[in-house]
């Protein structure tokens, strides 16, 4: 069971692109995938987590790039982010607003 502490600090993608790109960042996509799967398997937890996950997805979708500075051309971080966002989008599609669907 998630406690809600997971929704703060290091678990949430940073506000700025520069912060996101300055470190190896594949954990954001990995964590999103796990959250979406958890919400699918535990629908009773969805109401509590959905606002956080929707903000998380929108934050990732609005970054102009998922590359890590200094690792140009390395597709690993991008692929983890893409996979996490794509799976979350599919699993939570019915719970997203139409404008969120367009952005994501």
C-alpha positions as CSV (number, residue, x, y, z in Angstrom):
1,X,0.0,0.0,0.0
2,X,1.3,3.4,-0.9
3,X,1.4,5.9,1.9
4,X,1.3,9.2,0.0
5,X,4.9,10.0,0.9
6,X,5.8,8.7,-2.5
7,X,4.1,11.7,-4.1
8,X,6.6,14.3,-2.9
9,X,10.2,15.4,-3.5
10,X,12.4,13.0,-5.3
11,X,9.6,10.9,-6.8
12,X,8.0,13.8,-8.7
13,X,9.7,15.0,-11.9
14,X,11.3,18.4,-11.4
15,X,9.6,21.6,-12.7
16,X,12.3,22.6,-15.1
17,X,13.8,20.9,-18.1
18,X,17.3,21.7,-17.0
19,X,16.9,19.9,-13.7
20,X,15.3,16.9,-15.4
21,X,18.1,16.6,-17.9
22,X,21.1,17.1,-15.7
23,X,20.9,13.6,-14.1
24,X,20.2,10.1,-15.3
25,X,16.3,10.3,-15.2
26,X,14.9,6.9,-16.3
27,X,13.5,6.3,-12.8
28,X,10.7,8.8,-13.6
29,X,9.3,6.6,-16.4
30,X,9.9,3.5,-14.3
31,X,8.1,4.9,-11.3
32,X,5.2,6.1,-13.4
33,X,4.7,2.6,-14.9
34,X,4.6,1.1,-11.4
35,X,2.1,3.7,-10.2
36,X,-0.2,3.1,-13.1
37,X,-0.1,-0.6,-12.7
38,X,-0.7,-0.3,-8.9
39,X,-3.7,1.9,-9.6
40,X,-5.1,-0.6,-12.1
41,X,-4.6,-3.5,-9.6
42,X,-5.9,-1.5,-6.6
43,X,-8.7,0.6,-7.9
44,X,-9.6,1.6,-4.3
45,X,-6.3,3.6,-4.2
46,X,-7.0,5.3,-7.5
47,X,-8.9,8.3,-6.1
48,X,-6.1,9.2,-3.8
49,X,-3.3,8.8,-6.4
50,X,-4.9,10.0,-9.6
51,X,-4.4,13.8,-9.1
52,X,-0.7,13.2,-8.5
53,X,-0.3,10.8,-11.4
54,X,-2.1,13.1,-13.8
55,X,0.3,16.0,-12.8
56,X,3.2,13.6,-13.1
57,X,2.2,12.6,-16.6
58,X,1.6,16.2,-17.7
59,X,5.0,17.3,-16.4
60,X,6.8,14.5,-18.4
61,X,4.7,15.2,-21.5
62,X,5.6,19.0,-21.5
63,X,9.3,18.6,-21.4
64,X,10.7,19.4,-24.9
65,X,13.3,16.6,-24.5
66,X,13.9,13.6,-22.3
67,X,17.7,13.4,-23.1
68,X,20.3,13.6,-20.3
69,X,22.7,16.4,-20.7
70,X,26.1,15.0,-21.6
71,X,24.5,11.8,-22.8
72,X,23.2,13.0,-26.1
73,X,22.2,10.1,-28.3
74,X,21.7,7.7,-25.4
75,X,18.2,6.3,-25.8
76,X,18.0,4.5,-22.5
77,X,16.5,7.4,-20.4
78,X,14.2,8.4,-23.2
79,X,13.0,4.8,-23.7
80,X,12.2,4.4,-20.0
81,X,10.3,7.6,-19.9
82,X,8.4,6.8,-23.1
83,X,7.5,3.3,-21.9
84,X,6.3,4.5,-18.5
85,X,4.2,7.3,-20.0
86,X,2.7,5.1,-22.8
87,X,1.7,2.4,-20.3
88,X,0.3,4.9,-17.9
89,X,-1.6,6.6,-20.7
90,X,-3.1,3.3,-21.8
91,X,-4.0,2.0,-18.3
92,X,-5.4,5.3,-17.1
93,X,-6.9,6.6,-20.4
94,X,-10.5,6.6,-19.0
95,X,-9.5,8.7,-16.1
96,X,-7.7,11.4,-18.0
97,X,-9.4,14.7,-19.1
98,X,-9.6,15.2,-22.9
99,X,-7.1,18.1,-22.8
100,X,-4.6,15.8,-20.9
101,X,-5.1,13.1,-23.5
102,X,-4.2,15.6,-26.3
103,X,-1.0,16.8,-24.5
104,X,0.2,13.4,-23.5
